[in-house]
Amino acid sequence: MKKTSINEVVVYCESCKKFTRQIVDKVNHFLHLILTMITFGIWSFIWIYIAIWTFRYSECLKCGIRAKYISVK
C-alpha cells in the first residue's frame, strides 16, 4: 500500500481484481480537538465513539464499490 494523498491510497480492489486508487474515509482529529475545546470536553465522548467504534471504508475510484478499509503498515 502506498499513499498518494491524504485521503487516497492504492490497495487491491476485490471487484476490479487489481490494485486501484481508493478514497479512504478518515477521522478528522484536528476538527474534533477544536470541538472538544469549544464545548469544554463534552465533545470528547463523541470523538472517542467515532474514533474507536466506527469502521473505515474505502471507495474504489474505478468501480465505485465501497469496502471496509484495512490499513497495512
C-alpha positions as CSV (number, residue, x, y, z in Angstrom):
1,M,0.0,0.0,0.0
2,K,1.4,3.4,-0.8
3,K,-0.2,6.8,-0.1
4,T,-0.9,9.1,-3.0
5,S,-2.5,11.9,-0.9
6,I,-4.2,12.5,2.4
7,N,-7.4,10.5,1.6
8,E,-6.2,8.3,-1.3
9,V,-4.4,5.0,-1.1
10,V,-3.5,2.3,-3.6
11,V,-4.9,-1.0,-2.5
12,Y,-6.3,-4.2,-4.1
13,C,-9.9,-4.0,-5.2
14,E,-11.9,-7.3,-5.0
15,S,-14.4,-6.1,-7.6
16,C,-11.8,-4.9,-10.2
17,K,-9.3,-7.7,-9.3
18,K,-6.4,-5.4,-9.4
19,F,-4.7,-2.6,-7.4
20,T,-6.6,0.7,-7.8
21,R,-6.6,4.2,-6.2
22,Q,-9.2,4.4,-3.5
23,I,-10.6,7.2,-1.4
24,V,-10.5,6.5,2.4
25,D,-12.8,7.9,5.0
26,K,-10.7,9.1,7.9
27,V,-11.5,10.8,11.2
28,N,-10.5,14.5,11.3
29,H,-8.8,14.6,14.7
30,F,-7.9,18.2,14.5
31,L,-11.6,19.2,14.0
32,H,-12.6,17.0,16.9
33,L,-9.9,18.6,19.1
34,I,-11.2,22.1,18.3
35,L,-14.8,21.0,19.0
36,T,-13.7,19.4,22.3
37,M,-12.1,22.6,23.4
38,I,-15.1,24.8,22.4
39,T,-17.5,22.5,24.3
40,F,-15.3,22.2,27.3
41,G,-14.7,18.5,26.9
42,I,-18.3,17.4,26.2
43,W,-17.5,16.6,22.5
44,S,-14.7,14.2,23.6
45,F,-17.3,11.5,24.2
46,I,-18.5,11.7,20.6
47,W,-14.9,11.9,19.3
48,I,-14.0,8.7,21.2
49,Y,-17.0,6.9,19.8
50,I,-16.2,7.9,16.3
51,A,-12.5,7.1,16.6
52,I,-13.0,3.6,18.1
53,W,-16.3,2.2,17.1
54,T,-16.8,3.4,13.5
55,F,-15.3,1.4,10.7
56,R,-13.1,2.9,8.0
57,Y,-14.3,2.4,4.4
58,S,-12.6,3.0,1.1
59,E,-14.3,3.6,-2.2
60,C,-12.6,2.4,-5.4
61,L,-12.2,5.3,-7.9
62,K,-12.6,2.9,-10.9
63,C,-15.7,0.8,-10.0
64,G,-17.2,2.8,-7.1
65,I,-17.6,-0.2,-4.7
66,R,-17.3,0.7,-1.0
67,A,-15.4,-1.9,1.1
68,K,-14.0,-2.0,4.7
69,Y,-10.5,-0.5,4.6
70,I,-7.8,-2.4,6.4
71,S,-4.7,-0.4,7.0
72,V,-1.5,-2.4,6.3
73,K,1.6,-0.6,7.6
